[in-house]
């Protein structure tokens, strides 16, 4: 495992320095670690929504799985009570 990473590209060094100033109080190592962690999180979330069996679920074109399931605002959310 490497103990040192050398970066020669000036634009990358400048990005790391800027991120370190804004996000980690100047700690460049932590800024790079933060960026790599975020990249790994994005990759982890980009997999199949329904598990390891690709194609096991088919969704019609135009269906938004992230849209709210209810068409109306629930009474509990509006503060109104249902008369029973």
C-alpha contacts under 8 A as a table, 3 or more apart, distances in Angstrom:
res1	aa1	res2	aa2	distance
2	X	5	X	7.12
7	X	12	X	7.47
7	X	13	X	6.80
8	X	12	X	7.93
8	X	13	X	7.36
9	X	12	X	5.45
9	X	13	X	6.34
10	X	13	X	5.04
10	X	14	X	6.07
11	X	14	X	5.05
11	X	15	X	6.23
12	X	15	X	5.03
12	X	16	X	6.23
13	X	16	X	5.15
13	X	17	X	6.15
14	X	17	X	5.08
14	X	18	X	6.09
15	X	18	X	5.13
15	X	19	X	6.08
16	X	19	X	5.15
16	X	20	X	5.95
16	X	28	X	6.32
16	X	31	X	6.70
16	X	32	X	6.85
17	X	20	X	5.04
17	X	21	X	6.22
17	X	26	X	7.22
17	X	28	X	6.37
18	X	21	X	5.24
18	X	22	X	6.34
19	X	22	X	5.19
19	X	23	X	5.69
19	X	24	X	7.44
19	X	28	X	7.84
19	X	31	X	6.20
20	X	23	X	5.38
20	X	24	X	4.97
20	X	25	X	6.11
20	X	26	X	4.48
20	X	27	X	5.39
20	X	28	X	5.05
20	X	30	X	7.51
20	X	31	X	5.15
21	X	24	X	6.17
21	X	25	X	5.19
21	X	26	X	4.43
21	X	27	X	7.47
22	X	25	X	6.57
22	X	26	X	7.55
23	X	26	X	7.71
23	X	31	X	6.94
24	X	27	X	5.32
24	X	28	X	7.48
24	X	30	X	6.58
24	X	31	X	6.15
27	X	30	X	5.48
27	X	31	X	6.34
28	X	31	X	4.97
28	X	32	X	6.31
29	X	32	X	5.30
29	X	33	X	6.20
30	X	33	X	4.88
30	X	34	X	5.97
31	X	34	X	5.11
31	X	35	X	6.31
32	X	35	X	5.13
32	X	36	X	6.23
33	X	36	X	5.16
33	X	37	X	6.09
34	X	37	X	5.14
34	X	38	X	6.27
35	X	38	X	5.21
35	X	39	X	6.29
36	X	39	X	5.06
36	X	40	X	6.22
37	X	40	X	5.13
37	X	41	X	6.20
38	X	41	X	5.01
38	X	42	X	6.22
39	X	42	X	5.18
39	X	43	X	6.29
40	X	43	X	5.08
40	X	44	X	6.12
41	X	44	X	5.03
41	X	45	X	6.30
42	X	45	X	5.23
42	X	46	X	6.29
43	X	46	X	5.19
43	X	47	X	7.33
44	X	47	X	6.36
48	X	51	X	5.57
48	X	52	X	6.70
48	X	54	X	6.82
50	X	53	X	7.48
50	X	56	X	7.80
50	X	57	X	7.28
51	X	54	X	7.44
53	X	56	X	5.62
54	X	57	X	7.82
55	X	58	X	6.50
59	X	63	X	6.67
60	X	63	X	5.84
64	X	67	X	5.55
68	X	71	X	7.40
70	X	73	X	7.24
73	X	77	X	6.71
73	X	78	X	7.03
74	X	77	X	5.35
74	X	78	X	6.67
75	X	78	X	5.14
75	X	79	X	5.96
75	X	80	X	5.07
75	X	81	X	6.08
75	X	82	X	7.18
76	X	79	X	5.30
76	X	80	X	6.45
76	X	81	X	7.04
77	X	80	X	7.88
